[in-house]
Amino acid sequence: MATHVSAAKRARQTKRRTQVNRMRASRVKTFVTNVEAAIKSGDKKAAQAALRQAQPELSRAAAKGVMHKNAVARKLSRLTARVKAI
């Protein structure tokens, strides 16, 4: 348990930020899963639409520090290539 007021505040902030970051990461996974499902179904239009929705979500995760920017770039690149290959 934190003994200083500042340490207690930092613990509260960390708890709140962790919760927000988990929600963001979960949201990103959901959007990526939607793209994966659309690719698997073989519907190019649906896959492109899902990818268009996933792109800003992934970029936001990188901007907020939830995911590393290179990891996001790699994921987007691979998803885009798979959508084009349909």
Number of C-alpha atoms within 10 A of each C-alpha: 6 10 7 9 9 10 12 13 12 13 14 12 12 12 11 11 12 13 12 13 16 12 13 19 16 12 16 22 15 13 19 22 14 19 25 17 15 20 23 14 12 13 13 16 13 17 25 18 13 21 23 14 15 23 20 12 20 27 18 17 20 17 12 13 11 18 18 14 17 10 12 18 15 11 15 18 11 12 21 17 11 15 22 12 10 13
